[in-house]
């Protein structure tokens, strides 16, 4: 049995972003929070199983979760060798208590910013105040102890007038690394984004990661936005039993042989990393 190297925990589906490429607004589980006790239990089980990296992120803004700061502090105190990678829209980084918690406990912070100019960013993530994002990033860079900061840009119709080179030049003072990805619309939510063309092959995610949504469902991966493939629920069974269950093993076997075209969600997915 391959031990996954990371667990993604959707601690909340509340978000202030309103991002044009995100299905959050039409998801059934929107505006929900995971309880702190459930989050503790799942992380304990994951650690006992051998998982040593946590991402407290899903289809919501993790820093908006009421228990965010105490939770990541508890993780690092209880399991010092558990690495924490988080993804944020940056909207809460100007708050001292959020920035303090991140600098003390998070190892890697991915900040999603998609444009160079404010007008571009507002068109893509209309709920975000970008003056506060820039303020928070600037304050983060003044800390001696801070996480590795990665700025992440999704290329899409709304920002294609801005080059990657211009983006790098604008944002490099705020980041240790900058990465780019192309928008992918598996569910046909945005007619301006072409549906991806799948290159058949083995995907690593069914082997190296675990994804638990806000309701405790262990699902296929982060691309399973509507939880269409559920392996089990952490309220009903131990995480170990779910991860070693027959359905997950069957899906891993399909990916092992590269026959992903037979799986509904995976057949159109372009991700293999």
C-alpha positions in Angstrom: 0.0 0.0 0.0 1.4 3.4 -1.1 1.2 5.9 1.8 -0.1 9.3 0.4 2.3 12.2 1.0 -0.4 14.8 1.6 -3.9 15.2 2.9 -6.1 18.1 1.7 -8.7 19.1 4.3 -11.5 21.3 3.2 -12.0 23.1 6.5 -14.5 25.6 5.0 -16.5 26.3 1.9 -17.1 29.9 2.8 -15.3 32.3 0.5 -15.2 36.0 -0.3 -13.8 35.7 -3.7 -16.6 35.1 -6.2 -14.0 33.8 -8.7 -15.3 33.5 -12.2 -13.6 30.1 -12.8 -14.8 28.5 -9.5 -17.9 26.3 -9.1 -18.2 27.2 -5.4 -21.3 29.3 -6.0 -23.3 26.3 -7.4 -21.9 23.6 -5.1 -24.4 22.0 -2.7 -21.9 22.2 0.2 -21.2 25.9 0.0 -21.0 28.1 3.1 -20.2 25.2 5.4 -17.5 24.8 8.1 -15.8 21.7 9.4 -15.9 21.5 13.2 -12.5 21.9 15.0 -12.9 18.5 16.6 -13.5 16.8 13.3 -10.4 18.5 11.8 -8.3 17.4 14.8 -9.6 13.8 14.5 -8.9 13.6 10.7 -5.3 15.0 11.1 -4.6 12.6 13.9 -5.7 9.6 11.8 -3.8 10.9 8.8 -0.6 11.2 10.9 -1.0 7.8 12.3 -1.3 6.5 8.8 2.0 8.0 7.8 0.9 11.2 6.1 3.3 14.1 6.7 1.9 17.0 4.8 -1.4 18.9 5.3 -3.2 21.4 3.1 -6.1 22.9 5.0 -7.7 24.1 1.7 -10.6 23.2 -0.5 -13.4 25.1 -2.3 -13.4 27.9 0.2 -10.9 30.5 1.7 -9.2 28.6 4.6 -8.2 31.8 6.3 -11.9 32.7 6.7 -12.4 29.6 8.8 -13.1 30.7 12.4 -10.6 28.1 13.8 -7.8 28.7 11.2 -5.2 30.2 13.5 -5.6 27.9 16.5 -5.9 24.8 14.2 -2.6 25.3 12.3 -0.9 26.1 15.6 -2.3 22.9 17.1 -1.1 20.9 14.1 2.5 22.2 14.4 2.6 21.8 18.2 1.2 18.3 18.1 3.0 17.0 15.0 6.1 19.2 14.5 7.2 17.1 11.5 3.9 17.7 9.7 4.5 20.1 6.9 1.7 22.6 6.1 1.0 23.9 2.6 -1.9 26.3 2.2 -3.5 28.1 -0.7 -5.1 31.5 -0.2 -6.6 34.4 -2.2 -4.5 36.7 0.1 -7.5 38.7 1.3 -6.8 38.0 5.0 -3.0 38.5 5.1 -3.3 42.1 6.3 -4.7 40.9 9.6 -2.0 40.4 12.2 -3.4 37.3 13.8 -3.6 35.5 10.4 -0.2 36.6 9.3 1.3 35.6 12.7 -0.3 32.1 12.5 1.0 31.6 9.0 4.5 32.8 9.7 4.8 30.6 12.8 3.2 27.4 11.3 2.9 27.3 7.5 5.8 26.0 5.5 4.6 26.9 2.1 2.0 29.5 1.1 0.4 29.6 -2.4 -1.2 32.9 -3.1 -3.7 33.0 -6.0 -3.4 36.3 -7.9 -4.3 36.2 -11.6 -3.6 39.7 -12.9 -1.1 42.6 -13.0 -3.6 45.4 -12.9 -6.4 45.8 -10.3 -9.0 45.9 -13.0 -7.9 42.4 -14.2 -7.9 41.0 -10.7 -11.3 42.5 -9.9 -12.8 41.0 -13.1 -11.6 37.5 -12.1 -12.0 37.6 -8.3 -14.6 40.4 -7.8 -14.9 40.0 -4.0 -11.2 40.6 -3.2 -9.7 44.0 -2.1 -6.3 43.9 -3.9 -4.9 46.9 -2.0 -5.3 44.7 1.1 -3.7 41.7 -0.7 -0.7 43.8 -1.6 -0.5 45.2 1.9 -0.6 41.7 3.4 2.0 40.3 1.1 4.3 43.3 1.8 4.0 42.8 5.5 4.6 39.1 5.1 7.9 39.8 3.4 9.2 41.8 6.3 9.2 38.8 8.6 12.4 36.9 9.4 10.4 33.7 9.8 7.9 33.2 7.1 6.7 30.5 4.7 8.0 30.0 1.2 5.6 32.2 -0.8 4.5 31.0 -4.2 2.3 33.2 -6.4 0.0 31.3 -8.6 -1.6 32.6 -11.8 -4.4 30.9 -13.8 -4.3 31.9 -17.4 -7.8 32.6 -18.8 -9.7 34.8 -21.2 -9.9 37.7 -18.6 -6.1 38.0 -18.3 -4.7 36.9 -21.6 -3.9 40.6 -22.5 -1.3 40.5 -19.7 1.9 38.5 -20.5 3.6 36.1 -18.1 6.7 38.2 -18.3 4.8 41.3 -17.2 3.2 39.3 -14.3 6.7 38.1 -13.2 8.1 41.6 -13.2 5.2 43.0 -11.2 5.0 40.3 -8.5 8.5 39.0 -8.1 9.2 41.3 -5.1 6.5 39.6 -3.2 7.3 35.9 -4.0 9.9 33.3 -3.7 8.5 31.5 -6.7 5.9 32.2 -9.4 4.0 29.5 -11.2 1.4 29.5 -14.0 -1.5 27.2 -15.0 -4.1 27.2 -17.7 -7.7 27.4 -16.8 -9.5 24.0 -16.9 -13.3 23.8 -17.1 -14.2 20.1 -16.7 -17.9 20.9 -16.2 -18.6 23.4 -18.9 -19.3 26.3 -16.5 -17.5 28.9 -18.6 -18.1 28.9 -22.4 -15.0 31.0 -23.0 -12.7 28.3 -21.6 -12.1 25.4 -23.9 -12.7 22.0 -22.5 -9.3 20.3 -22.0 -8.0 17.6 -24.2 -7.0 14.6 -22.1 -3.7 12.9 -22.7 -4.2 9.3 -21.5 -1.8 8.3 -18.8 -1.2 7.6 -15.1 -2.1 10.3 -12.7 -0.2 10.5 -9.4 -3.0 12.0 -7.4 -4.9 8.8 -6.5 -1.7 7.6 -5.0 0.1 10.6 -3.4 -2.8 12.6 -2.0 -6.0 12.3 0.0 -8.9 14.8 -0.3 -11.5 15.2 2.5 -14.3 17.6 1.9 -16.0 19.8 4.5 -18.6 17.1 5.3 -15.9 14.4 6.0 -16.3 12.7 2.6 -13.1 11.2 1.3 -13.3 11.9 -2.5 -11.3 11.3 -5.6 -9.2 14.5 -5.7 -9.4 18.3 -5.8 -10.8 18.2 -9.3 -13.9 16.3 -8.0 -15.6 19.6 -7.2 -19.0 18.1 -6.7 -17.9 15.0 -4.8 -19.1 12.6 -7.5 -16.7 9.9 -6.3 -16.9 9.2 -2.6 -14.8 6.5 -1.0 -16.2 6.8 2.5 -17.0 9.3 5.2 -14.7 9.9 8.2 -17.8 10.1 10.5 -18.7 6.5 9.6 -15.3 4.7 9.2 -11.6 5.2 10.1 -9.6 7.0 7.5 -7.3 3.9 7.1 -10.2 1.7 6.3 -11.5 4.2 3.7 -8.1 4.6 2.1 -7.5 0.9 1.8 -11.1 0.2 0.6 -11.9 -1.7 -2.6 -13.2 1.3 -4.6 -10.1 3.4 -4.1 -7.9 0.4 -4.9 -9.9 -0.2 -8.1 -9.4 3.4 -9.2 -5.7 3.2 -8.4 -5.5 0.1 -10.6 -7.1 1.9 -13.5 -4.6 4.8 -13.2 -1.7 2.3 -12.8 -2.5 0.9 -16.3 -3.3 4.3 -17.8 -6.9 3.4 -18.7 -8.3 6.6 -17.3 -10.7 7.1 -20.2 -13.0 4.6 -18.5 -13.5 6.9 -15.5 -16.1 9.6 -15.9 -14.3 12.5 -14.2 -10.7 11.5 -15.1 -11.3 10.9 -18.8 -11.3 14.7 -19.5 -8.8 15.8 -16.9 -5.4 17.0 -18.1 -3.7 16.8 -14.7 -1.2 14.0 -14.2 1.1 15.4 -11.5 
